[in-house]
Amino acid sequence: MTTATPRHKIVDGIPCFSEDRYWGKAPKEELEKALAVIQEQGWDEFRRRYKDAFDATFEENRADWRFPIPLSRDSVVLDAGAGMGRSSIPLARVVGKVVAVDPSFLRMKFLKLRAEKEGLKNIDVYVGDLFDVPFEKGSFDLIVMNGLLEWIGATDKYTEPREAQLAALRLAKDLLKDGGHLYIGIENRAAFAYLYALDHSGLRFTSYLPRPMADWYCRLRKGARYDTYTYTARGYRKLLSEAGFGAADFYLVYPGYNCPRITIPYGDLNLLAYVIRRLMPQNSWRRRLASRLAGVRPLLVLYRSIFFSFNIIAKK
């Protein structure tokens, strides 16, 4: 499935196709210490000390978006931007092979150790990204981009962030088998939450701004371009269409794509209204506001347009 290149090297049994690019909420040094704890004192001590400190949850519901996709023990899955395996591990329990790729060596080392702990011999890990690792065309039944597409624009391989995203989607299409699926978990550019939360840029309101204005603002405040593009549902449809995908299925995800407790087909307003009235947390001003919106169809459509995040499933 892969071929060696002059850039290819093996470190601790992990093929590396690019230089290590660490990312994570905790400092790199903390993850190094945590890996040492796993190897010297075991997993129980790791869980006692760190729990979910590195986004290394042992809950396996992050991949619950998979159910509309026909997967079997013959399926081969590419988890692009796999992180510490919150999708790779549960997927490996139901498919034949998971290929996990991430630019962080330490996160891939953690995933390799976790797979060994779980007795999962069908996970291969690589350091790199979609642009680095030379997979053959038509290799995968499913490609996973969970929390990845918005960060692809940060690459230095392309001048424009959208150009990089299109290139990644086109590459994903080439890597899929005929009839294969692409899954994307990602935020909505117009999400109401961005009125009070930071955008991926680390600044407020940049997702709402026109791209040139957001870029100017980021350069002024951070000295770097704005490159973490998200889109509305319409924008994602356009992006996927330009990349060569046909019609895609969109789902609203509550509370978010990282924890898909409830998924609602984008076009099913009746189900959305039911979820708002019955299943959202009772004691919150958001629920009270949303319940009122649910009774008025135009307002329900508006609420859908500012929902926090999407699950997107496209077929080759």
C-alpha positions as CSV (number, residue, x, y, z in Angstrom):
1,M,0.0,0.0,0.0
2,T,2.9,2.3,0.6
3,T,6.4,2.5,-1.0
4,A,9.6,3.8,0.5
5,T,10.9,7.1,-0.6
6,P,14.2,9.0,0.2
7,R,12.3,10.7,3.0
8,H,11.0,7.5,4.5
9,K,12.6,6.3,7.7
10,I,11.6,4.0,10.6
11,V,11.6,5.3,14.2
12,D,10.5,2.9,17.0
13,G,8.8,0.8,14.4
14,I,6.8,3.7,12.9
15,P,7.4,4.7,9.3
16,C,7.9,8.4,9.1
17,F,7.3,10.2,5.8
18,S,7.8,13.8,7.1
19,E,9.4,15.6,10.0
20,D,7.6,15.4,13.3
21,R,5.1,18.2,13.7
22,Y,3.7,18.0,17.2
23,W,0.3,19.4,18.1
24,G,-1.9,19.1,21.1
25,K,-3.4,20.8,24.1
26,A,-0.6,19.7,26.4
27,P,3.1,20.5,25.8
28,K,5.2,18.0,23.9
29,E,7.3,17.3,27.0
30,E,4.2,16.2,29.0
31,L,3.3,13.6,26.3
32,E,6.9,12.3,26.3
33,K,6.6,11.8,30.1
34,A,3.2,10.2,29.8
35,L,4.6,7.7,27.2
36,A,7.4,6.9,29.5
37,V,4.8,6.1,32.3
38,I,3.0,3.8,29.9
39,Q,6.1,1.9,29.0
40,E,7.7,1.8,32.5
41,Q,4.6,1.6,34.8
42,G,1.7,0.5,32.7
43,W,-1.6,1.8,31.5
44,D,-3.3,1.8,34.9
45,E,-0.8,4.3,36.1
46,F,-1.1,6.4,33.0
47,R,-4.9,6.6,33.4
48,R,-4.6,7.5,37.1
49,R,-2.2,10.4,36.3
50,Y,-3.5,11.7,33.0
51,K,-7.0,10.5,32.3
52,D,-8.0,12.6,29.2
53,A,-5.2,15.2,29.5
54,F,-4.1,14.5,26.0
55,D,-7.4,14.1,24.3
56,A,-6.8,10.4,24.8
57,T,-10.3,9.4,25.9
58,F,-11.0,5.7,26.3
59,E,-14.6,6.3,25.4
60,E,-15.2,4.9,21.9
61,N,-18.1,7.0,20.7
62,R,-16.2,9.5,18.5
63,A,-16.6,7.1,15.6
64,D,-20.4,6.8,16.0
65,W,-20.9,8.7,12.8
66,R,-19.9,5.5,11.0
67,F,-23.3,3.8,11.1
68,P,-24.7,5.1,7.8
69,I,-21.6,3.8,6.0
70,P,-21.5,0.2,4.9
71,L,-18.4,-1.2,6.6
72,S,-17.3,-4.8,7.0
73,R,-14.4,-7.0,8.0
74,D,-13.1,-6.5,4.5
75,S,-13.1,-2.7,4.7
76,V,-9.8,-0.8,4.6
77,V,-9.9,2.6,6.3
78,L,-7.6,5.6,6.2
79,D,-7.8,7.8,9.3
80,A,-6.2,11.0,8.2
81,G,-5.1,13.2,11.1
82,A,-5.7,10.3,13.5
83,G,-4.4,12.0,16.6
84,M,-4.3,9.5,19.5
85,G,-6.8,7.1,17.9
86,R,-10.2,8.1,19.1
87,S,-11.6,7.1,15.8
88,S,-8.9,4.5,14.8
89,I,-9.5,2.3,17.8
90,P,-13.3,1.8,17.5
91,L,-13.0,1.5,13.7
92,A,-10.4,-1.2,14.0
93,R,-12.9,-3.3,16.0
94,V,-15.3,-3.5,13.1
95,V,-13.2,-3.3,9.9
96,G,-10.3,-5.3,8.4
97,K,-7.6,-2.7,8.4
98,V,-7.1,0.9,9.7
99,V,-4.2,3.0,8.4
100,A,-3.7,5.9,10.8
101,V,-1.7,8.9,9.6
102,D,-0.7,12.0,11.7
103,P,2.1,14.5,11.5
104,S,2.9,14.0,15.3
105,F,5.3,11.2,16.0
106,L,4.4,11.1,19.7
107,R,0.7,10.8,19.0
108,M,1.4,8.0,16.6
109,K,3.6,6.3,19.2
110,F,0.7,6.5,21.7
111,L,-1.7,5.0,19.2
112,K,0.7,2.2,18.4
113,L,1.0,1.4,22.1
114,R,-2.8,1.7,22.6
115,A,-3.4,-0.7,19.7
116,E,-1.0,-3.2,21.2
117,K,-2.7,-2.9,24.6
118,E,-6.1,-3.6,23.0
119,G,-4.8,-6.5,21.0
120,L,-5.7,-4.8,17.7
121,K,-3.2,-6.0,15.1
122,N,-5.0,-4.4,12.2
123,I,-3.9,-0.8,12.8
124,D,-0.9,0.5,10.9
125,V,0.5,3.9,11.9
126,Y,2.5,6.4,9.9
127,V,3.9,9.9,10.6
128,G,3.0,12.3,7.8
129,D,-0.2,13.6,6.2
130,L,-2.2,13.1,3.0
131,F,0.4,15.0,1.0
132,D,3.3,13.0,2.4
133,V,2.5,9.3,2.5
134,P,2.5,7.6,-0.9
135,F,-0.6,5.4,-0.9
136,E,-1.7,3.8,-4.1
137,K,-4.9,5.0,-5.8
138,G,-8.0,3.1,-5.0
139,S,-6.6,1.7,-1.7
140,F,-9.4,2.6,0.7
141,D,-13.1,1.9,1.3
142,L,-13.4,4.8,3.7
143,I,-11.3,7.9,4.4
144,V,-11.8,9.7,7.7
145,M,-11.2,13.5,8.1
146,N,-12.4,14.1,11.6
147,G,-11.4,17.6,12.7
148,L,-8.8,17.7,9.9
149,L,-10.1,19.7,6.8
150,E,-10.1,23.0,8.6
151,W,-6.4,22.6,9.5
152,I,-5.2,21.5,6.0
153,G,-4.9,25.1,4.9
154,A,-2.1,25.6,7.4
155,T,0.3,23.7,5.1
156,D,3.2,25.4,3.4
157,K,2.7,23.3,0.3
158,Y,0.0,25.6,-1.1
159,T,-0.3,29.4,-1.2
160,E,-4.1,29.6,-0.6
161,P,-5.8,27.6,2.2
162,R,-8.8,26.7,0.0
163,E,-6.5,25.5,-2.7
164,A,-4.8,23.1,-0.1
165,Q,-8.2,21.9,1.0
166,L,-9.3,21.2,-2.6
167,A,-6.0,19.3,-3.3
168,A,-6.6,17.2,-0.2
169,L,-10.1,16.3,-1.2
170,R,-9.1,15.5,-4.7
171,L,-6.3,13.3,-3.4
172,A,-8.8,11.6,-1.0
173,K,-11.1,10.9,-4.0
174,D,-8.2,9.3,-5.9
175,L,-7.3,7.1,-2.9
176,L,-10.8,5.8,-2.5
177,K,-12.1,2.7,-4.2
178,D,-15.0,3.1,-6.6
179,G,-18.1,3.4,-4.3
180,G,-15.9,4.3,-1.3
181,H,-16.8,7.0,1.2
182,L,-15.3,10.1,2.6
183,Y,-16.3,11.2,6.1
184,I,-15.7,14.8,7.3
185,G,-16.4,16.0,10.8
186,I,-16.1,19.7,11.0
187,E,-17.6,23.0,12.4
188,N,-20.0,25.3,10.7
189,R,-18.5,28.6,9.7
190,A,-21.7,30.4,10.7
191,A,-22.1,28.6,14.1
192,F,-23.8,30.6,16.8
193,A,-21.1,29.4,19.2
194,Y,-18.5,31.7,17.5
195,L,-20.2,34.7,19.0
196,Y,-18.6,33.8,22.3
197,A,-15.9,31.1,21.5
198,L,-12.6,31.5,19.7
199,D,-12.3,30.4,16.1
200,H,-9.6,28.0,15.0
201,S,-7.4,31.1,14.4
202,G,-7.3,31.6,18.1
203,L,-9.2,34.9,17.6
204,R,-12.8,35.9,17.9
205,F,-15.1,36.3,14.9
206,T,-12.7,35.4,12.1
207,S,-15.0,32.7,10.8
208,Y,-17.7,35.3,10.3
209,L,-15.5,37.8,8.4
210,P,-14.8,37.9,4.7
211,R,-11.6,35.9,4.1
212,P,-9.5,39.0,3.1
213,M,-10.6,40.8,6.2
214,A,-10.0,37.8,8.4
215,D,-6.5,37.4,6.9
216,W,-5.7,41.1,7.5
217,Y,-6.9,40.8,11.1
218,C,-4.8,37.7,11.8
219,R,-1.7,39.2,10.3
220,L,-2.2,42.3,12.4
221,R,-2.9,40.4,15.7
222,K,-0.7,37.3,15.2
223,G,1.7,38.1,12.4
224,A,0.4,35.1,10.3
225,R,-2.1,34.5,7.6
226,Y,-5.7,33.3,8.2
227,D,-5.6,29.7,7.0
228,T,-8.1,27.7,9.1
229,Y,-11.1,27.9,6.7
230,T,-14.5,26.5,7.6
231,Y,-17.7,26.8,5.6
232,T,-21.4,26.7,5.8
233,A,-23.3,23.7,4.5
234,R,-23.6,25.3,1.1
235,G,-19.9,26.1,1.1
236,Y,-18.9,22.5,1.9
237,R,-21.2,21.2,-0.8
238,K,-19.5,23.6,-3.3
239,L,-16.0,22.5,-2.1
240,L,-16.8,18.8,-2.4
241,S,-18.4,19.4,-5.9
242,E,-15.2,21.1,-7.1
243,A,-13.1,18.3,-5.7
244,G,-15.1,15.8,-7.9
245,F,-17.5,14.3,-5.4
246,G,-21.2,14.0,-6.1
247,A,-24.1,14.6,-3.7
248,A,-23.1,14.4,0.0
249,D,-25.2,13.6,3.0
250,F,-25.1,16.2,5.8
251,Y,-26.0,15.6,9.4
252,L,-26.4,18.0,12.3
253,V,-24.4,16.7,15.3
254,Y,-25.2,17.3,18.9
255,P,-23.3,18.2,21.0
256,G,-20.6,18.2,18.2
257,Y,-18.8,16.0,15.8
258,N,-16.2,15.0,18.4
259,C,-19.0,13.5,20.5
260,P,-21.8,12.6,18.1
261,R,-24.5,11.6,20.7
262,I,-27.3,12.7,18.4
263,T,-27.1,12.9,14.6
264,I,-29.9,14.5,12.6
265,P,-30.2,14.4,8.8
266,Y,-29.8,17.9,7.6
267,G,-33.1,18.0,5.7
268,D,-35.2,16.5,8.5
269,L,-36.6,19.6,10.2
270,N,-39.2,17.5,12.1
271,L,-36.6,15.4,13.7
272,L,-34.6,18.6,14.5
273,A,-37.6,20.1,16.2
274,Y,-38.1,16.9,18.2
275,V,-34.5,16.9,19.4
276,I,-34.7,20.5,20.4
277,R,-37.9,20.0,22.5
278,R,-37.1,16.6,24.0
279,L,-33.5,15.8,24.1
280,M,-31.4,18.9,24.7
281,P,-30.4,19.8,28.3
282,Q,-33.4,21.1,30.2
283,N,-31.9,23.9,32.2
284,S,-30.3,26.2,29.7
285,W,-31.2,29.4,28.0
286,R,-30.1,27.9,24.7
287,R,-32.7,25.2,25.0
288,R,-35.4,27.7,25.9
289,L,-34.5,29.8,22.9
290,A,-34.3,26.8,20.6
291,S,-37.6,25.4,21.8
292,R,-39.3,28.6,20.7
293,L,-37.5,28.5,17.4
294,A,-38.7,24.9,16.9
295,G,-42.3,26.0,16.6
296,V,-41.8,28.3,13.7
297,R,-40.5,26.7,10.5
298,P,-38.5,29.7,9.1
299,L,-36.8,30.1,12.5
300,L,-36.1,26.4,12.6
301,V,-34.4,26.8,9.2
302,L,-32.4,29.7,10.6
303,Y,-31.4,27.6,13.7
304,R,-30.2,24.8,11.4
305,S,-28.0,27.3,9.6
306,I,-26.2,28.3,12.9
307,F,-25.9,24.8,14.3
308,F,-22.4,24.1,15.6
309,S,-21.0,21.3,13.5
310,F,-21.6,18.8,10.7
311,N,-21.0,15.2,9.9
312,I,-20.6,15.0,6.1
313,I,-20.5,11.7,4.2
314,A,-19.6,11.8,0.5
315,K,-19.4,8.9,-1.9
316,K,-17.0,8.4,-4.8
